[in-house]
Amino acid sequence: MASHEIEITAPVTAGGPPPVPRWALHRRMYNWVLHWAETPYALPALVVMSFVESSVFPIPPDVLLIPLVLAATTRWWRLAAWCTAASVIGGLFGYLIGFVAWETVGVWIVEHLAHVELVPVNGRPDIAMPPYLLQVIGEDRLGGSYLFQVYDHWNAWIVFIFGLTPLPYKLVTITAGVAQVDLAIFTIASIASRGLRFFVVAWIIRTWGPPAREFVERYFNLLAVAFVLLLIGGFAVVKFVL
């Protein structure tokens, strides 16, 4: 499908985004991503940012996906599909980084771009699981208190579940390469999680419009965590019943 099939004419906010200090790098980068929605290159920008966010870029593609869906509501599913495809392909690149260059490139990305502290566990850098996951799910059910221990227990389920959350997806793709998750299963889990996330976000914005945008942007992290907890709870109920 050629990019010109999706005509996106997002309205320009009067006066543009408010100025931010030079030191507020993350917010400035957020505004830079958002400005692409007001250009003729909105769709290519969405594809590129969905790709690089899966391995190196710090801003999630939802930031750009939301205004693009508002500007072209009848094309919401195509925008979500482009976002999903680019994110999954970018995830394969992140997997490659973890598989062949973890101790050089991968560690640097995790520490400096994902801003996650690495701690030595069993002779290799590892990542402590968030305290709220340990409290809600429990260390025994997770399989340990560090990410690679959880990979040993859950394998590709980590890719699927964490791919739905606000956690940096690059953290998932790179560490999946280190853990040597089966590549085919990794790809399937990535398609499922990223597709579910982007299609749900796009559908919500398409259905309820600007009020939904404000709600999603304000409560996205909370909504994502709540959804994952409900998903895990559902699996637990099924396992208990069966």
C-alpha positions in Angstrom: 0.0 0.0 0.0 1.5 3.3 -1.0 1.7 5.9 1.8 -0.4 8.5 -0.2 -3.5 6.3 0.3 -3.8 7.6 3.8 -4.5 11.3 3.8 -3.6 12.7 7.1 -4.3 16.3 7.9 -3.9 16.6 11.6 -5.0 20.0 12.9 -2.2 22.2 14.1 -2.6 23.3 17.7 -2.7 27.1 18.0 0.7 28.3 19.0 2.2 24.8 18.9 3.3 22.9 22.0 4.4 25.0 24.9 8.2 25.7 25.1 10.2 23.5 27.3 13.6 24.1 28.9 16.7 22.9 27.0 17.4 20.4 29.8 14.0 18.7 29.5 15.4 16.4 26.7 12.7 13.7 27.0 9.8 16.3 26.7 11.5 18.0 23.8 11.9 14.7 22.1 8.2 13.9 22.8 7.2 17.2 21.1 9.5 16.5 18.2 7.8 13.1 17.6 4.4 14.8 17.9 5.2 17.5 15.3 5.4 14.8 12.6 1.6 14.4 12.8 1.3 17.9 11.2 3.6 17.1 8.2 3.1 15.3 4.9 5.5 12.6 6.2 3.3 11.5 9.1 2.9 7.9 8.0 6.6 7.3 7.1 7.5 8.9 10.4 5.1 6.5 12.2 6.7 3.5 10.5 10.3 4.6 11.2 9.6 5.5 14.9 7.7 2.2 15.5 10.8 0.4 14.1 13.5 2.2 16.1 11.5 2.3 19.3 11.7 -1.5 19.5 15.5 -1.3 19.7 16.9 2.2 20.5 14.4 5.1 20.5 12.9 6.2 23.9 9.5 7.5 22.8 6.7 5.0 22.1 4.9 5.2 18.8 1.5 5.6 20.5 2.5 9.3 20.8 2.2 9.7 17.0 -0.4 7.0 16.4 -3.0 8.7 18.4 -3.1 12.1 16.5 -2.9 10.3 13.2 -6.0 8.2 14.0 -7.8 11.3 15.0 -6.9 12.9 11.7 -7.9 9.8 9.6 -10.4 7.8 11.6 -11.6 5.6 8.7 -8.0 4.4 8.3 -7.4 3.6 12.0 -6.8 -0.1 11.3 -4.3 0.6 8.6 -2.3 2.9 10.8 -2.4 0.3 13.6 -1.3 -2.4 11.1 1.7 -0.3 9.9 2.6 0.5 13.5 2.5 -3.2 14.4 4.5 -4.4 11.4 7.2 -1.9 11.9 7.4 -2.5 15.6 7.7 -6.3 15.1 10.5 -5.9 12.5 12.3 -3.5 14.8 11.9 -6.0 17.6 13.8 -8.5 15.5 16.6 -6.0 15.2 16.5 -5.6 19.0 16.6 -9.4 19.4 19.7 -9.5 17.1 21.4 -6.9 19.3 20.8 -9.0 22.4 21.9 -12.2 20.7 25.2 -11.0 19.2 26.1 -7.8 21.0 24.6 -7.8 24.5 27.8 -6.9 26.4 28.8 -4.1 24.1 25.7 -2.5 22.4 22.9 -4.1 24.4 24.1 -3.1 27.9 24.7 0.5 26.8 21.1 0.7 25.3 19.5 -0.7 28.4 21.4 1.6 30.8 21.5 4.8 28.7 18.4 4.7 26.6 16.0 2.5 28.5 17.4 4.0 31.8 17.3 0.7 33.6 19.9 -0.3 36.1 21.8 -3.5 35.6 23.0 -5.6 38.5 25.3 -8.6 38.4 23.5 -11.9 38.9 25.2 -15.3 38.3 28.1 -13.6 36.5 26.1 -11.5 34.0 24.2 -8.2 34.1 20.6 -8.7 35.0 17.5 -6.5 35.7 15.6 -6.5 38.9 11.9 -7.0 38.5 9.6 -4.0 39.5 8.6 -4.3 43.2 4.9 -4.0 42.3 5.1 -7.1 40.1 6.8 -9.0 42.9 4.1 -8.0 45.3 1.1 -8.6 43.1 2.2 -11.8 41.3 4.8 -13.1 43.7 8.4 -14.1 43.3 7.6 -17.8 43.2 5.1 -17.4 40.4 7.4 -15.2 38.4 10.2 -17.6 38.7 12.6 -15.2 40.4 13.3 -11.6 41.2 15.4 -10.9 38.1 14.4 -10.7 34.5 16.5 -13.6 33.1 15.3 -15.8 35.9 11.8 -15.0 34.8 12.7 -15.8 31.2 13.9 -19.2 32.3 10.5 -19.8 33.8 8.1 -18.1 31.4 10.1 -17.8 28.2 8.1 -16.0 25.4 5.2 -15.2 27.6 7.5 -12.4 28.9 7.6 -11.0 25.4 3.8 -11.1 25.0 2.9 -9.7 28.5 5.6 -7.0 28.7 4.9 -6.0 25.1 1.5 -4.7 26.3 2.9 -2.7 29.2 4.5 0.8 29.4 7.9 -0.9 29.9 10.3 0.1 27.1 9.8 -2.5 24.4 13.5 -2.4 23.5 14.2 -3.8 27.0 12.0 -6.8 26.0 13.4 -7.4 22.6 17.1 -7.1 23.5 16.9 -9.3 26.6 14.9 -11.9 24.6 17.9 -12.2 22.3 20.2 -12.6 25.3 17.8 -15.3 26.8 17.7 -16.9 23.3 14.0 -17.2 23.2 13.0 -19.3 20.1 12.9 -16.8 17.3 9.7 -18.0 15.7 7.9 -18.0 19.1 9.4 -14.5 19.8 8.0 -13.2 16.5 4.5 -14.7 17.1 4.5 -13.2 20.7 5.6 -9.8 19.3 2.9 -9.8 16.7 0.2 -10.7 19.2 1.3 -8.2 21.9 2.1 -5.2 19.7 -0.9 -5.8 17.5 -3.2 -6.0 20.5 -1.8 -2.9 22.0 -1.8 -0.7 18.9 -5.2 -1.9 17.5 -6.9 -1.4 20.9 -5.4 2.2 21.2 -6.4 3.1 17.6 -9.9 1.6 18.0 -10.5 3.6 21.3 -9.3 6.8 19.6 -11.4 6.2 16.5 -14.5 5.3 18.5 -14.5 8.1 21.1 -12.3 10.8 19.5 -10.5 13.7 21.3 -11.9 12.9 24.8 -10.5 9.4 24.5 -7.1 10.9 23.4 -6.9 13.0 26.6 -7.9 10.0 28.8 -5.5 7.6 27.1 -2.6 10.0 27.2 -3.2 10.8 30.9 -3.8 7.3 32.1 -2.1 5.1 29.6 0.5 3.6 32.0 -2.2 2.8 34.5 -4.5 1.3 31.9 -1.8 -0.9 30.5 -0.8 -2.2 33.9 -4.4 -2.9 34.8 -5.0 -4.7 31.6 -1.9 -6.9 32.1 -2.9 -7.7 35.7 -6.4 -8.7 34.5 -4.9 -10.9 31.8 -2.6 -12.6 34.2 -5.5 -13.0 36.6 -7.6 -14.6 33.9 -4.9 -17.1 33.1 -4.6 -17.9 36.8 -8.4 -18.5 37.1 -8.3 -20.8 34.0 -5.4 -22.7 35.4 -7.1 -23.0 38.8 -10.4 -24.1 37.3 -8.8 -26.7 35.0 
